[in-house]
Amino acid sequence: MIDFILKNGPVFLLAASRALALLLTLPLFSSRTVNFAAKIALAFSIAFLVFPQLSLKQGNFSVYSPFISPEGNFDMIFVLLLAGEALIGVIIGFYIQIIFSAFSTAGQFFAFQMGFSASEVYDSLSQVENPLLGQYLNLIALLVFMQNNWLQRLFLKGLQTSFHTINAVSIIENSGNLMTFMLKSLTVLFKDALIIALPIMATLFLVNVAVGILGKAAPQMNLLNEGFPILILTSFFIILSLLPVMIDFFTESFEQGFVQIRRLLIKLNSGLE
């Protein structure tokens, strides 16, 4: 098997570059706490499993055969092909990041009304400072992602299917579909964030209105100091009550996300609008 890999080294490196780019952008694996050597080892392991199914003579990778010499010599064209394969992995991983960003953004929306906007911690998933509620929803989404075997589906089915349906040449030929997909993805991000945060935001708005009316009716009562504990307790109660519904929504978001990725791969492969 090693001799076969060495004989077809360019194909193996193309597969490894796509797998490594996916790992570097995928939530959990993109964290700096995950050793870079482990990422490279996992990427080469994935390429090792997928590599026997790929060939320059037939299949999806056959479009690369005019650009790779029979001797397997490396040149600038091959470097560009590696960059194109890496771009495919980045696209898939970036879209999964967008799904997780919707949950983090939802936490940022209502954390401000709760009074938690100043309490930020470092989020290892998004590599930025994130409010406590945003990271809380991110961790729940990550548990749902792992518990429903979405990670296994992404590597065992999604990535493997991408090797047979899309290549760097089709990305260039159908770049318009890719840009449209990314713009729609950002729209879906804010829509999902608002769906998650709207019940809590609306309830906190009503609580603020009620506190304001009581403050005007009874100025001698110091409701400003009492308002923040009320907001925090109300928010936690709503989050606890809506948690089963949120988990169902997270699961549906991942399902729809994988459907959209599959549709994108089909569009980029066939050029359909």
C-alpha positions as a Markdown table, in Angstrom:
| # | Residue | x | y | z |
|---|---|---|---|---|
| 1 | Met | 0.0 | 0.0 | 0.0 |
| 2 | Ile | 2.9 | 2.4 | 0.8 |
| 3 | Asp | 4.3 | 1.7 | -2.7 |
| 4 | Phe | 1.0 | 2.5 | -4.2 |
| 5 | Ile | 0.8 | 5.8 | -2.3 |
| 6 | Leu | 4.3 | 6.8 | -3.3 |
| 7 | Lys | 3.5 | 6.0 | -6.9 |
| 8 | Asn | 0.4 | 8.2 | -6.8 |
| 9 | Gly | 1.7 | 10.8 | -4.4 |
| 10 | Pro | 0.0 | 13.8 | -6.1 |
| 11 | Val | -3.4 | 12.3 | -5.7 |
| 12 | Phe | -2.8 | 11.5 | -2.1 |
| 13 | Leu | -1.6 | 15.0 | -1.3 |
| 14 | Leu | -4.6 | 16.5 | -3.0 |
| 15 | Ala | -6.9 | 14.4 | -0.8 |
| 16 | Ala | -4.9 | 15.2 | 2.3 |
| 17 | Ser | -5.0 | 19.0 | 1.6 |
| 18 | Arg | -8.8 | 19.0 | 1.5 |
| 19 | Ala | -9.1 | 17.0 | 4.7 |
| 20 | Leu | -6.5 | 19.2 | 6.5 |
| 21 | Ala | -8.3 | 22.4 | 5.4 |
| 22 | Leu | -11.6 | 21.0 | 6.7 |
| 23 | Leu | -10.0 | 20.1 | 10.1 |
| 24 | Leu | -8.4 | 23.6 | 10.4 |
| 25 | Thr | -11.8 | 25.3 | 10.0 |
| 26 | Leu | -14.2 | 22.8 | 11.6 |
| 27 | Pro | -15.5 | 23.7 | 15.1 |
| 28 | Leu | -13.7 | 21.8 | 17.9 |
| 29 | Phe | -10.8 | 20.7 | 15.7 |
| 30 | Ser | -9.9 | 24.4 | 14.7 |
| 31 | Ser | -9.2 | 25.2 | 18.4 |
| 32 | Arg | -5.6 | 25.9 | 19.3 |
| 33 | Thr | -5.9 | 23.4 | 22.1 |
| 34 | Val | -5.9 | 20.6 | 19.5 |
| 35 | Asn | -2.3 | 19.8 | 18.6 |
| 36 | Phe | -1.4 | 20.7 | 15.1 |
| 37 | Ala | 0.5 | 17.4 | 14.6 |
| 38 | Ala | -2.7 | 15.6 | 15.6 |
| 39 | Lys | -4.6 | 17.5 | 12.9 |
| 40 | Ile | -2.0 | 16.6 | 10.3 |
| 41 | Ala | -2.1 | 12.9 | 11.4 |
| 42 | Leu | -5.9 | 12.8 | 11.2 |
| 43 | Ala | -5.9 | 14.5 | 7.8 |
| 44 | Phe | -3.4 | 11.9 | 6.4 |
| 45 | Ser | -5.4 | 9.1 | 8.0 |
| 46 | Ile | -8.6 | 10.3 | 6.2 |
| 47 | Ala | -6.7 | 10.7 | 2.9 |
| 48 | Phe | -5.3 | 7.2 | 3.4 |
| 49 | Leu | -8.9 | 5.8 | 3.7 |
| 50 | Val | -10.2 | 7.8 | 0.7 |
| 51 | Phe | -7.2 | 7.6 | -1.5 |
| 52 | Pro | -7.8 | 4.1 | -3.0 |
| 53 | Gln | -11.1 | 5.3 | -4.5 |
| 54 | Leu | -9.5 | 8.2 | -6.4 |
| 55 | Ser | -7.7 | 8.1 | -9.7 |
| 56 | Leu | -6.4 | 10.5 | -12.3 |
| 57 | Lys | -7.6 | 8.2 | -15.1 |
| 58 | Gln | -11.3 | 8.1 | -14.2 |
| 59 | Gly | -13.8 | 9.7 | -11.8 |
| 60 | Asn | -13.9 | 13.2 | -10.4 |
| 61 | Phe | -10.1 | 13.7 | -10.2 |
| 62 | Ser | -9.6 | 12.8 | -13.9 |
| 63 | Val | -9.8 | 16.6 | -14.7 |
| 64 | Tyr | -6.5 | 17.0 | -12.9 |
| 65 | Ser | -4.6 | 14.6 | -15.2 |
| 66 | Pro | -3.6 | 17.3 | -17.8 |
| 67 | Phe | -2.1 | 19.3 | -15.1 |
| 68 | Ile | 0.0 | 16.6 | -13.4 |
| 69 | Ser | 2.9 | 15.0 | -15.2 |
| 70 | Pro | 3.1 | 11.2 | -15.4 |
| 71 | Glu | 6.3 | 11.3 | -13.4 |
| 72 | Gly | 4.5 | 13.2 | -10.6 |
| 73 | Asn | 6.8 | 16.2 | -10.7 |
| 74 | Phe | 5.7 | 19.1 | -8.5 |
| 75 | Asp | 5.3 | 22.5 | -10.1 |
| 76 | Met | 3.4 | 25.7 | -9.6 |
| 77 | Ile | 0.3 | 24.3 | -11.3 |
| 78 | Phe | 0.2 | 21.5 | -8.8 |
| 79 | Val | 0.5 | 24.0 | -5.9 |
| 80 | Leu | -2.5 | 25.8 | -7.3 |
| 81 | Leu | -4.4 | 22.5 | -7.4 |
| 82 | Leu | -3.5 | 21.9 | -3.8 |
| 83 | Ala | -4.8 | 25.4 | -2.9 |
| 84 | Gly | -8.0 | 24.6 | -4.8 |
| 85 | Glu | -8.5 | 21.4 | -2.9 |
| 86 | Ala | -7.9 | 23.2 | 0.4 |
| 87 | Leu | -10.5 | 25.8 | -0.6 |
| 88 | Ile | -13.1 | 23.1 | -0.9 |
| 89 | Gly | -12.3 | 21.9 | 2.6 |
| 90 | Val | -12.4 | 25.5 | 3.9 |
| 91 | Ile | -15.9 | 26.0 | 2.3 |
| 92 | Ile | -17.3 | 23.0 | 4.0 |
| 93 | Gly | -15.8 | 23.8 | 7.4 |
| 94 | Phe | -16.7 | 27.5 | 7.1 |
| 95 | Tyr | -20.3 | 26.7 | 6.6 |
| 96 | Ile | -20.4 | 24.5 | 9.7 |
| 97 | Gln | -18.8 | 27.4 | 11.5 |
| 98 | Ile | -21.6 | 29.6 | 10.3 |
| 99 | Ile | -24.2 | 27.2 | 11.9 |
| 100 | Phe | -22.4 | 27.4 | 15.2 |
| 101 | Ser | -22.0 | 31.2 | 14.9 |
| 102 | Ala | -25.8 | 31.5 | 14.8 |
| 103 | Phe | -26.0 | 30.0 | 18.3 |
| 104 | Ser | -23.2 | 32.3 | 19.6 |
| 105 | Thr | -24.8 | 35.3 | 18.0 |
| 106 | Ala | -28.1 | 34.5 | 19.7 |
| 107 | Gly | -26.4 | 34.5 | 23.1 |
| 108 | Gln | -24.9 | 37.9 | 22.3 |
| 109 | Phe | -28.4 | 39.3 | 21.4 |
| 110 | Phe | -30.0 | 38.6 | 24.8 |
| 111 | Ala | -26.8 | 38.8 | 27.0 |
| 112 | Phe | -26.9 | 42.6 | 26.6 |
| 113 | Gln | -30.4 | 42.8 | 28.0 |
| 114 | Met | -29.6 | 40.4 | 30.8 |
| 115 | Gly | -26.7 | 42.6 | 31.9 |
| 116 | Phe | -24.1 | 40.0 | 30.9 |
| 117 | Ser | -22.6 | 41.9 | 28.0 |
| 118 | Ala | -19.5 | 42.9 | 29.9 |
| 119 | Ser | -18.8 | 39.3 | 31.2 |
| 120 | Glu | -17.0 | 37.8 | 28.2 |
| 121 | Val | -14.7 | 34.8 | 28.2 |
| 122 | Tyr | -12.4 | 33.3 | 25.5 |
| 123 | Asp | -14.3 | 30.9 | 23.2 |
| 124 | Ser | -12.0 | 28.2 | 22.0 |
| 125 | Leu | -14.5 | 27.3 | 19.2 |
| 126 | Ser | -14.7 | 30.7 | 17.5 |
| 127 | Gln | -11.3 | 31.9 | 18.7 |
| 128 | Val | -12.8 | 35.2 | 19.9 |
| 129 | Glu | -14.1 | 36.8 | 23.1 |
| 130 | Asn | -17.7 | 35.6 | 23.5 |
| 131 | Pro | -20.4 | 36.4 | 26.1 |
| 132 | Leu | -21.1 | 33.7 | 28.7 |
| 133 | Leu | -24.5 | 32.9 | 27.2 |
| 134 | Gly | -23.1 | 32.7 | 23.7 |
| 135 | Gln | -20.5 | 30.2 | 24.8 |
| 136 | Tyr | -23.1 | 28.3 | 26.8 |
| 137 | Leu | -25.3 | 27.9 | 23.7 |
| 138 | Asn | -22.2 | 27.0 | 21.7 |
| 139 | Leu | -21.3 | 24.2 | 24.0 |
| 140 | Ile | -24.8 | 22.8 | 24.0 |
| 141 | Ala | -24.8 | 22.9 | 20.2 |
| 142 | Leu | -21.4 | 21.1 | 20.2 |
| 143 | Leu | -22.9 | 18.4 | 22.4 |
| 144 | Val | -25.9 | 18.0 | 20.1 |
| 145 | Phe | -23.5 | 17.9 | 17.1 |
| 146 | Met | -21.5 | 15.1 | 18.7 |
| 147 | Gln | -24.4 | 13.2 | 20.2 |
| 148 | Asn | -26.3 | 12.9 | 16.9 |
| 149 | Asn | -23.2 | 11.6 | 15.1 |
| 150 | Trp | -23.0 | 14.6 | 12.8 |
| 151 | Leu | -19.2 | 14.6 | 13.1 |
| 152 | Gln | -19.0 | 11.0 | 11.9 |
| 153 | Arg | -21.5 | 11.7 | 9.1 |
| 154 | Leu | -19.4 | 14.7 | 8.0 |
| 155 | Phe | -16.2 | 12.7 | 7.8 |
| 156 | Leu | -17.4 | 9.3 | 6.8 |
| 157 | Lys | -20.1 | 10.4 | 4.3 |
| 158 | Gly | -19.9 | 14.1 | 3.6 |
| 159 | Leu | -16.2 | 14.4 | 3.0 |
| 160 | Gln | -16.1 | 11.1 | 1.1 |
| 161 | Thr | -19.0 | 12.2 | -1.2 |
| 162 | Ser | -17.3 | 15.5 | -1.9 |
| 163 | Phe | -14.3 | 13.7 | -3.4 |
| 164 | His | -16.6 | 12.1 | -5.9 |
| 165 | Thr | -18.7 | 15.2 | -6.8 |
| 166 | Ile | -16.5 | 18.3 | -6.7 |
| 167 | Asn | -13.0 | 19.4 | -7.6 |
| 168 | Ala | -11.1 | 22.7 | -7.8 |
| 169 | Val | -11.9 | 23.2 | -11.5 |
| 170 | Ser | -15.7 | 23.1 | -10.9 |
| 171 | Ile | -15.2 | 25.7 | -8.1 |
| 172 | Ile | -13.7 | 28.1 | -10.6 |
| 173 | Glu | -16.3 | 27.4 | -13.3 |
| 174 | Asn | -19.2 | 27.9 | -10.8 |
| 175 | Ser | -17.9 | 30.6 | -8.6 |
| 176 | Gly | -21.2 | 32.5 | -8.9 |
| 177 | Asn | -23.1 | 29.7 | -7.2 |
| 178 | Leu | -20.5 | 29.7 | -4.4 |
| 179 | Met | -20.9 | 33.4 | -3.8 |
| 180 | Thr | -24.7 | 33.2 | -3.7 |
| 181 | Phe | -24.5 | 30.3 | -1.3 |
| 182 | Met | -22.2 | 32.2 | 1.1 |
| 183 | Leu | -24.5 | 35.3 | 1.1 |
| 184 | Lys | -27.5 | 33.2 | 1.8 |
| 185 | Ser | -25.7 | 31.5 | 4.6 |
| 186 | Leu | -25.0 | 34.8 | 6.3 |
| 187 | Thr | -28.8 | 35.6 | 6.0 |
| 188 | Val | -29.6 | 32.2 | 7.6 |
| 189 | Leu | -27.2 | 32.9 | 10.4 |
| 190 | Phe | -29.0 | 36.1 | 11.6 |
| 191 | Lys | -32.4 | 34.5 | 11.0 |
| 192 | Asp | -31.6 | 31.5 | 13.2 |
| 193 | Ala | -30.0 | 33.7 | 15.8 |
| 194 | Leu | -33.1 | 35.9 | 16.0 |
| 195 | Ile | -35.4 | 32.8 | 16.2 |
| 196 | Ile | -33.4 | 31.5 | 19.2 |
| 197 | Ala | -33.1 | 34.8 | 21.0 |
| 198 | Leu | -36.5 | 36.4 | 20.2 |
| 199 | Pro | -38.5 | 34.7 | 23.0 |
| 200 | Ile | -36.0 | 35.7 | 25.6 |
| 201 | Met | -35.5 | 39.3 | 24.2 |
| 202 | Ala | -39.3 | 39.8 | 24.1 |
| 203 | Thr | -39.8 | 38.6 | 27.6 |
| 204 | Leu | -37.0 | 40.8 | 29.0 |
| 205 | Phe | -38.4 | 43.8 | 27.1 |
| 206 | Leu | -41.7 | 43.3 | 28.9 |
| 207 | Val | -40.0 | 43.0 | 32.2 |
| 208 | Asn | -38.1 | 46.2 | 31.6 |
| 209 | Val | -41.3 | 48.0 | 30.7 |
| 210 | Ala | -43.0 | 46.7 | 33.8 |
| 211 | Val | -40.1 | 47.8 | 36.0 |
| 212 | Gly | -40.1 | 51.2 | 34.3 |
| 213 | Ile | -43.9 | 51.6 | 35.0 |
| 214 | Leu | -43.5 | 50.6 | 38.6 |
| 215 | Gly | -40.6 | 53.0 | 39.0 |
| 216 | Lys | -42.7 | 55.9 | 37.8 |
| 217 | Ala | -45.7 | 54.8 | 39.9 |
| 218 | Ala | -43.6 | 54.5 | 43.1 |
| 219 | Pro | -40.4 | 56.6 | 42.8 |
| 220 | Gln | -39.5 | 55.9 | 46.4 |
| 221 | Met | -38.9 | 52.3 | 45.6 |
| 222 | Asn | -35.3 | 51.6 | 44.3 |
| 223 | Leu | -36.4 | 49.3 | 41.4 |
| 224 | Leu | -33.2 | 50.0 | 39.4 |
| 225 | Asn | -31.1 | 47.9 | 41.8 |
| 226 | Glu | -33.8 | 45.2 | 41.9 |
| 227 | Gly | -34.3 | 45.1 | 38.1 |
| 228 | Phe | -31.0 | 43.4 | 37.2 |
| 229 | Pro | -31.6 | 40.3 | 39.5 |
| 230 | Ile | -35.1 | 40.1 | 38.2 |
| 231 | Leu | -33.9 | 40.1 | 34.6 |
| 232 | Ile | -31.2 | 37.5 | 35.3 |
| 233 | Leu | -33.5 | 35.1 | 37.1 |
| 234 | Thr | -36.2 | 35.5 | 34.5 |
| 235 | Ser | -33.7 | 34.9 | 31.7 |
| 236 | Phe | -32.4 | 31.7 | 33.3 |
| 237 | Phe | -35.9 | 30.5 | 33.9 |
| 238 | Ile | -36.9 | 31.0 | 30.2 |
| 239 | Ile | -33.6 | 29.4 | 29.0 |
| 240 | Leu | -34.3 | 26.4 | 31.3 |
| 241 | Ser | -37.9 | 26.1 | 30.0 |
| 242 | Leu | -37.0 | 26.5 | 26.3 |
| 243 | Leu | -33.9 | 24.2 | 26.4 |
| 244 | Pro | -35.7 | 21.1 | 25.0 |
| 245 | Val | -37.1 | 23.3 | 22.2 |
| 246 | Met | -33.6 | 24.8 | 21.6 |
| 247 | Ile | -32.0 | 21.4 | 21.3 |
| 248 | Asp | -34.6 | 20.4 | 18.7 |
| 249 | Phe | -33.9 | 23.6 | 16.8 |
| 250 | Phe | -30.2 | 22.9 | 17.0 |
| 251 | Thr | -30.7 | 19.4 | 15.5 |
| 252 | Glu | -32.9 | 20.8 | 12.7 |
| 253 | Ser | -30.3 | 23.5 | 12.0 |
| 254 | Phe | -27.6 | 20.8 | 11.5 |
| 255 | Glu | -29.9 | 18.7 | 9.3 |
| 256 | Gln | -30.7 | 21.7 | 7.1 |
| 257 | Gly | -27.1 | 22.7 | 7.0 |
| 258 | Phe | -26.0 | 19.3 | 5.7 |
| 259 | Val | -28.8 | 19.4 | 3.1 |
| 260 | Gln | -27.6 | 22.8 | 2.0 |
| 261 | Ile | -24.0 | 21.6 | 1.7 |
| 262 | Arg | -25.1 | 18.6 | -0.4 |
| 263 | Arg | -27.1 | 20.9 | -2.7 |
| 264 | Leu | -24.0 | 23.2 | -3.0 |
| 265 | Leu | -21.8 | 20.3 | -4.0 |
| 266 | Ile | -24.4 | 19.3 | -6.6 |
| 267 | Lys | -24.6 | 22.8 | -8.0 |
| 268 | Leu | -20.9 | 23.2 | -8.2 |
| 269 | Asn | -20.6 | 19.9 | -9.9 |
| 270 | Ser | -23.3 | 20.4 | -12.5 |
| 271 | Gly | -23.4 | 24.2 | -12.8 |
| 272 | Leu | -27.1 | 24.4 | -12.1 |
| 273 | Glu | -28.6 | 27.6 | -10.8 |
